[in-house]
Amino acid sequence: MNLDQFLRQSSDSYPQQVAVIVQGRSITYRELGDAADGLANNLRRLSLGDGARVALLLENSIEYAIAYFGVLEAGLVVVPLDTSANGDTLRFILADCGVKALIAQSHFRRQLKVIFEADCGVEVLLCDSILDLGSPSLRALVFDQALQVEQFDVSEATPSSKAPDAISLCRFGKLHELAAIFYTSGSTGVPKGVMLSHLNLVSNTLATIEYLNLSRDDRTLVILPFYYIYGNSLLLTNVACGACLVIDNRFMYPETVLNTMEEQRCTGFSGVPSNFMILLGRSTLASRQFPHLRYFTQAGGAMAPETTKKLMEVFPDKEIYIMYGQTEAAPRVTYLPPPRLAEKLGSIGVPLAGISVAIMDEQQQELPVGKTGELVVSGDNVMMGYWCQPDEEQEVLRDGLLFTGDLGYKDENGFLFIVGRKKEIIKTGGNRVSAKEVEECLIANESILEACVVGVPDTLLGEAIKAVIVLKPGIELERKGILLHCRRSLADFKVPKIIEIVGALPKYKSGKINKQLLKEGSA
Amino acid sequence: MESDTERIRSEIRAFIVDSYLLGDESVKFADSDSFMSRGIIDSMGILELVAFLEQHFGITVIDDEMLPTNLDSVESLVGFIRGKSGC
């Protein structure tokens, strides 16, 4: 089974069922299937080459669902782009994996202008309106609401161009072929393209449906972006079982989202820790009933047990699923079954069906119950690798095992607990941020002599980014100036929340910075 | 009354520019522009905005008032604050 068959099955089985609702607009499974077919046909006529990459710069919308499945159906590889990333980062990603076509909404024109300021290899832009991007070699096509390209002339199609370094589509049969590339922060600061096969995503989708007991009767409220692997999982699981995705992109105003949840009789809500903190701390969530709501899911970093307890107190009759995963695992690895939640509070639960998690020491020997080591994952969900980054890949993927970089232990009942991380990756508000990338950005400022970035506990974000900075002698630079510098080159979620300017950084005798001391606030 | 409106408007604009645009005056936005659509404020930023409204204008923003109609532009904020504070 291929990923695009999820939509085909639901379209055949439940043609009249509503697949996606977004603020007054909706589309049935038949309409979604037809639109994806139409887009796939148009994409085939572009002769991009088997396995060519097509990127999406789209907010959560009906168009996103059509584009995602249309690209897959055409035998191409989908590359969802973070719509909050700046144009330079997006251009890097497009060039990195050799994207041939980009499907975008025109309200991202600011990023599009930056992307096309220099050549990034993209040949075709499909957009909802004509934009003057000053790129004469770019072929721009306009699509309508169903993502159909009007007046498409096959004679204008670009010549067939075999993707230069695409994973061979014939080698393993389609299940083992590359389906999607999700970019994530690497510990080196350079974004890494996580290559996921149809098998990775299909197996993880089916296992997730099983433990969540999802069915076509479900109506899931979606506030997480589809370009984010957790959001992608919502798209796939709901489409695969013919459920309805209720999209609301206005979480900034939680009451609006709660109104949608009530009006649309949603049965499920999925969020990262900060979403739950905001809902519990600054909304009417606790005073409402939500009679149709069946479950909550939480992933995207550790949520404070106090927050989970509060959610349990407010909604004793709802199922609360605490989950753990990472993009490299497509993404879900473990879940905590709701009946065990109170007893195992703080645990990330047990592996999904078909997935194994071992706790290993530095020598890759499995450790006994209670001993802390690295969480190592095996199963059909483990990624194919990183796009053209063999060194990074070798660090985490060996003998089919995924070395997560997370440290934890297993209790006597097989429940897993995470206690820390091997790598210098900060998990903030559901995003992974490389400390090195932020440090490099800071050091690029000519007023800054040294910079060190760490993650510190934060009730809202899980972890907040803290930058400790030493200025060059005689230089005065205010916090605001440093933030402005960061905002110019980093996505908003990577900009430090806490900035401390100090005379010197604490160091070991070796000269290495004592990051632990900075985390503890003793700079 | 006119001067109250203008004072509120300019204080809100100053806060937005200072807190979210970090003093970058080159980013232009109209009083009717949606903070959400323009990507000026996110879900964390809205909590800071509400804290500012409560401290600076001495009003209380209750949870079910945290709606775009009240908070999503300079224009709607001015109307909301005037309605709450009676000025």
Interface residues (C-beta under 8 A of the other chain):
Chain A: S84 H107 R250 F251 M252 Y253 P254 E255 T256 S274 N275 I278 R282 S283 T284 G429 L460 L461 K480 L483 L484 R487 D492
Chain B: L22 G23 D24 F35 M36 S37 G39 I41 D42 S43 M44 G45 I46 L47 V50 D63 D64 E65 M66 L67 P68 L71 D72
